[in-house]
Amino acid sequence: QVQLVESGGGLVQPGGSLRLSCAASGRIARINAMGWYRQAPGKQRELVAVAHRGGNTNYADSVKGRFTISRDNAKNTAYLQMNSLKPEDTAVYYCNADLITTISNGDYWGQGTQVTVSS
């Protein structure tokens, strides 16, 4: 069984910063990619950022220059540093991992953490 546990969400004023963490645990053999998605009320879930095992990263255009994704492969953990937050960044943020376990492989999701940007 694999678990992804997110932390770090909350309420922040526009222009502020938050740092999200996602820790993967279980019978993990290898994590190919870890990423963050978000879903605002009434909208589809969208990719925010992804970090591949080799070090490549990809970002949604809306967060480029403001958000930074990083990974600690030794700890099976990913981070999302969010700066210059805007009200439109308000959403539930979900961690995703494309990984291989000792018996299978696939996509896994965290439970989500709420980020609210409001004055």
Secondary structure by P-SEA (a helix, b strand, c coil): cbbbbbccccccccccbbbbbbbbbcccccccccbbbbbcccccccccccccccbbbbbcccccccbbbbbcccccbbbbbbcccccccccbbbbbbbcccccbbbbbbccbbbbbbcc
